Each structure stands twice: as C-alpha cells, then as structure tokens.
Amino acid sequence: MDDGPAPRGPRTERWRLFIAAPLPDWLREEIDARVTPMRSASPHARWVHTANLHLTLAFLGDTHPGDVPQIVDAMRGAVSGRGAFEARIAGAGSFGGGRRRPLVAWLGLEPGARELVDLMRSLQVLLGIPPEERSRRREQVHLTIARDAAPDLVERLREIIVPPLPAWVVDAIWLYRSHLGSGPPRYEELERAVLAGGDGDG
C-alpha cells in the first residue's frame, strides 16, 4: 500500500546554508602562499581557512532541509542561459570597522565582478527575497580573507596580488552547508548548478 510521500521532518531542524562560486584548488593554494607571511604579522585577525575561500552569492542562514529542492531550482534558474566566464582577483578593500562592526578585509575581482553580481541579483529574485531586503544587501561579490583585521592589512593585501594572480573560469555555483564546531567551519557541498559551457569541476 502506498503510504504517500516521506515526511519532511520536524520544522525545527535547520541547516546553515549559503550559495557561492568556489575557487579552484590551485588558486586557493596560491592565495594561501602569498597570505601566509602576513598571518604572523597580524595574529589577532581571524583568517579565513584556505579550504573555505569562496565567493558568496547568497547567505541563506538557518534553513529547513526540506527547502533544499526549491533552492536548487532557484540556482538552476539563475544560471539558465548564462555561459561560463573568466574571473581574476584584483584590488582589495574592507567593510566595517569599530567595536560593533569588526573590519573585514577582502580581495576584489576584475573581470568577473559584473557577472557574479548579476547572478547574485537573479538568485535573490528567484529565492523570493523581498525588494526591501534586497535593497539593504551589499551588491558586491568579494573574497573575504580576514575578519577583525587591522586597517593596514588592506594595504598589505594589495601588495600580495602583485604580480597578478592567474585568471580562472567560473563555470558553476554551489549550495553549501556550513558545519560549525570548535575549529574553522567545514563546508559541505550539497548541490551545484552549472553554467553553459562549463563542467562544474572548477
């Protein structure tokens, strides 16, 4: 006898989710090699673990796992008709500053920034994020390197991208689940959406 669809589980269950474009392994390793000498000079900064470097497109936060299929549909809708594109790390900057908003040091992109922002906007619409909330979100895709950073760290970040880092091809976006613990977060790849012409392997 057909008992109907499987239960979705209690609505109290939550996964910490986000959508991002990953970096290829070789690029993360190259960034790590250039950043490593800076870590000892800024020991109070909270450095992003090398394996966790990524370009966030949508932070979903605590989400019921039963909502994952709809999120994946939104991802596939966002990439529909879009081709894979080239990106390159370029420039550096910071957000925040002060006691309540710790300084976040990041690396920028050029080329690739416009395409990633377009993907971000499309995702926000397809995920049903209200216009008033979308207007409050920062429309900039960046690579976070460190939090609680000293202001001079940004200048030193500009120095590490000389000579320029090689370009890579963004060919997929991924839905990640973040597992928090005593060490750095562990990011679990759940689903991907591949852009036209890409294979999604980085």
For each residue, the residues with C-beta under 8 A, 3 or more apart:
1:
2:
3:
4:
5:
6:
7:
8: 64 65 66
9: 13 64 65 66
10: 13
11: 64
12:
13: 9 10 64 65
14: 62 63 64
15: 62 63 64 65 68 177
16: 61 62 63 177 178 179 180
17: 60 61 63 68 71 175 176 177 178 190
18: 56 58 59 60 175 176 178
19: 56 57 58 60 71 75 123 173 174 175 176
20: 54 55 56 57 173 174 176
21: 54 55 57 116 119 141 170 172 173 174
22: 54 55 172 174 202
23: 27 28 31 53 54 55 143 168 202
24: 27 28 168 202
25: 28 29 202
26: 29 30
27: 23 24 30 31 89 165 166 168
28: 23 24 25 31 32 50 51 53
29: 25 26 32 33 50
30: 26 27 33 34 165 166
31: 23 27 28 34 35 50 53 89 107 143 145 160 165
32: 28 29 35 36 50
33: 29 30 36
34: 30 31 37 160 161
35: 31 32 38 39 47 145 160
36: 32 33 39
37: 34 40 41
38: 35 41 42 153 156 157 160
39: 35 36 42 43 45 47
40: 37 43
41: 37 38 156
42: 38 39 45 146 149 150 153
43: 39 40
44: 148 150
45: 39 42 105 146 147 148 149 150 153
46: 146 147 148
47: 35 39 145 146
48: 52 53 144 145 146 147
49: 52 53 184 185
50: 28 29 31 32 53
51: 28 184 187
52: 48 49 184 185 187
53: 23 28 31 48 49 50 143
54: 20 21 22 23 143 176 187
55: 20 21 22 23 109 116 141 142 143
56: 18 19 20 59 141 144
57: 19 20 21 116 119 120 123 141 173
58: 18 19 120 123 124 127
59: 18 56
60: 17 18 19 63 71 127
61: 16 17
62: 14 15 16
63: 14 15 16 17 60 67 68 71
64: 8 9 11 13 14 15 67
65: 8 9 13 15 68
66: 8 9 69
67: 63 64 70 71
68: 15 17 63 65 71 72 175 190 191
69: 66 72 73
70: 67 73 74
71: 17 19 60 63 67 68 74 75 127 175
72: 68 69 75 76 175 191 193
73: 69 70 76 77 126
74: 70 71 77 78 123 126 127
75: 19 71 72 78 79 123 173 175 191 192 193
76: 72 73 79 80 193
77: 73 74 80 122 126
78: 74 75 82 119 122 123 126 173 193
79: 75 76 82 119 172 173 193 194 195 196
80: 76 77
81: 196
82: 78 79 85 115 118 119 195 196
83: 195 196 197 198
84: 169 170 171 195 196 197 198
85: 82 111 112 115 169 170 195
86: 111 112 167 168 169 170
87: 109 111 112 113 115 116 167 168 169 170
88: 109 110 111 112 164 165 166 167 168
89: 27 31 107 108 109 143 161 164 165
90: 107 108 109 110 161 164
91: 107 108 109 110 158 161
92: 105 106 107 108 154 155 157 158 161
93: 105 106 108 142 154
94: 97 103 104 105 106 149 151 153 154
95: 101 103 104 106 138
96: 101 102 103 104
97: 94 101 102 103 151
98: 101 102
99:
100:
101: 95 96 97 98
102: 96 97 98 147 148 149
103: 94 95 96 97 147 148 149 150 151 153
104: 94 95 96 144 146 147 149
105: 45 92 93 94 144 145 146 147 149 153 154 157
106: 92 93 94 95 142 143 144 145 157
107: 31 89 90 91 92 142 143 145 157 161
108: 89 90 91 92 93 113 140 142 143
109: 55 87 88 89 90 91 112 113 116 141 142 143
110: 88 90 91 113
111: 85 86 87 88 114 115 167
112: 85 86 87 88 109 115 116 170
113: 87 108 109 110 116 117 140 141
114: 111 117 118
115: 82 85 87 111 112 118 119 170
116: 21 55 57 87 109 112 113 119 120 141 170
117: 113 114 120 121 139 140 141
118: 82 114 115 121 122
119: 21 57 78 79 82 115 116 122 123 173
120: 57 58 116 117 123 124 139 141
121: 117 118 124 125 134 139
122: 77 78 118 119 125 126
123: 19 57 58 74 75 78 119 120 126 127
124: 58 120 121 127 129 134 137
125: 121 122 128 129 134
126: 73 74 77 78 122 123
127: 58 60 71 74 123 124
128: 125
129: 124 125 133 134 137
130: 133 134
131: 134 135
132: 135 136
133: 129 130 136 137
134: 121 124 125 129 130 131 137
135: 131 132
136: 132 133
137: 124 129 133 134
138: 95
139: 117 120 121
140: 108 113 117
141: 21 55 56 57 109 113 116 117 120
142: 55 93 106 107 108 109
143: 23 31 53 54 55 89 106 107 108 109
144: 48 56 104 105 106 147
145: 31 35 47 48 105 106 107 149 157
146: 42 45 46 47 48 104 105 149 153
147: 45 46 48 102 103 104 105 144
148: 44 45 46 102 103
149: 42 45 94 102 103 104 105 145 146 153 154
150: 42 44 45 103 153
151: 94 97 103 154
152: 155 156
153: 38 42 45 94 103 105 146 149 150 156 157
154: 92 93 94 105 149 151 157 158
155: 92 152 158 159
156: 38 41 152 153 159 160
157: 38 92 105 106 107 145 153 154 160 161
158: 91 92 154 155 161 162
159: 155 156 162
160: 31 34 35 38 156 157
161: 34 89 90 91 92 107 157 158 164 165
162: 158 159
163:
164: 88 89 90 161
165: 27 30 31 88 89 161
166: 27 30 88
167: 86 87 88 111
168: 23 24 27 86 87 88 202
169: 84 85 86 87 198
170: 21 84 85 86 87 112 115 116 195 198
171: 84 194 195 197 198 199 200 201 202
172: 21 22 79 192 193 194 195 198 199 200 201 202
173: 19 20 21 57 75 78 79 119 192 193 195
174: 19 20 21 22 189 190 191 192 193
175: 17 18 19 68 71 72 75 189 190 191 192
176: 17 18 19 20 54 187 188 189 190
177: 15 16 17 187 188 190
178: 16 17 18 185 186 187 188
179: 16 185 186 187 188
180: 16 185
181: 185 186
182:
183:
184: 49 51 52
185: 49 52 178 179 180 181
186: 178 179 181
187: 51 52 54 176 177 178 179
188: 176 177 178 179
189: 174 175 176 192
190: 17 68 174 175 176 177
191: 68 72 75 174 175
192: 75 172 173 174 175 189 200
193: 72 75 76 78 79 172 173 174
194: 79 171 172 198 199 200
195: 79 82 83 84 85 170 171 172 173 198
196: 79 81 82 83 84
197: 83 84 171
198: 83 84 169 170 171 172 194 195
199: 171 172 194
200: 171 172 192 194
201: 171 172
202: 22 23 24 25 168 171 172
